[in-house]
Amino acid sequence: MRKFSESIVVKAVIVLFSVLCVVTIIKLQFENNEIQNQIGNYNENSDVSGLKAELEEKEELVAELERELAEPVDEDYIVRIAKEKLGLRLPPEIIFYNGD
């Protein structure tokens, strides 16, 4: 009688484990399909528009850098770059900061 009850318990555990595995596989399959759909939608829509926007930004940067390269390198250019990019000032200039 004891072997019979142990056998039923073992069979019940195996059946429950099998059901759990099947449910988990089905759930993962649904999640996989949803992710594949999201990837497909992303590739169709945002990939092209995102690349176009990035291309436009890079073209603007290239144009700006070409303008900078075309400028002559004289004292005025050096002073302007020192002020704009490095935050430097000439000795007689005084900088006032607003508390805002």
N, C-alpha and C positions, 0 to 999 in steps of 0.2 A: 504494500500500500504506500509506503514511503517513497519507493522508486517511482511509482505512478504519479504522485503529487509533485515530485521533483521534476519529472519529465514534463508535466503540464506547465510548471513554472518556467522551465527552460524554453519550451515551445512558445509560451506567451511573451517572454522577453525577446526571443528571436523575431516573432511577428511584429511586436511593437518597434523594435529596432528597424526592421524592414520598412514599416510604414513611415517611420521618421525619415529614413533615407530617401524614400520615394517623394515625400512631401518636400524635403529639402532640395532635391534635384529639380522638381517642378518649379519651386520658388526661384531657384537660381536661373533656370531657363527663362522665366518671365523677366527677371532683372536683366539678364543678358540681352534679351530682345529689346527691352526699353533703352538700354545703353547704346545698342547698335542703332536704334532709331535716332537717338540724340546725336550720335556721331554723324550719321547721314545728314541730318538737318543742319548741323554745324558746318559740315564741309560744303553743303550746297549754298548756304546763305552767307554766313559771316566770314568765311575764308576768303572769298573773292573781294568783298567790300573791305575787309580788314587789310588785305594786301594792297588794294588800291589806295586806301588812306595812308598806309605806311609809305607807299611809293611817292605820293604827293608830298609828304613830310620830308622825305629824303631829297626830292628834287628841289624843294624850297631851301633846304640846308645847303645843297650844292650850289644853287644860284647865289645865296648869301656869301658863301666862301669864295666863289669866283669874283664877286664884287669886291670883297676884301683883298683878294690877290691883285686885282686890277688897280687898286689905289697905290699911289706912289708912297714909298717909304721915306718920308721926310720928317722933320722935327714935329710938325703939327700932328702927323699921323701917330708918332710915338707918344706924344703927350695925350692925345685922345684915347689911345689904347690903354695907357697907364691909368687914366682916370676911370674909364668905363669898366675895364676888366680887372684891374688890380686894386682899384679904390684909392689910388695915390693922388696927391695934390701938390701943386707947386708951393714953394716955401712961403710966399706972401699970402696965400689963400687960407681962409679960416673956415672950418666946417662947423656948422651948427646942426645939432640933432634935435628934432622935435620929440617930445616925450610920448607921443601917440603911437 
